[in-house]
Amino acid sequence: MLAIVAAHYLTDINSTLLFCLAFILTRPLGPAGGDSLINSARPVS
């Protein structure tokens, strides 16, 4: 992610392309975060 932020400020790469790359890189964090919230809410038996 730091490389994408640096590329935004230091290069002339299209911002839309950088946004798409950031979206693709961070997309797995959503389901993983949701799974961890569901698993932590279940009582341990």
MOTATA-V550955 format. One record per run of one state. SS is the DSSP state (a for helix, b for strand, c for the rest). FROM is the first residue (numbers start at 1). LEN is the number of residues. Records with the same first field share a line. If there is no record, write none. Layout:
BEGIN
SS=FROM-LEN, FROM-LEN
END
This chain:
BEGIN
c=1-1, 11-4, 42-4
a=2-9, 15-27
END
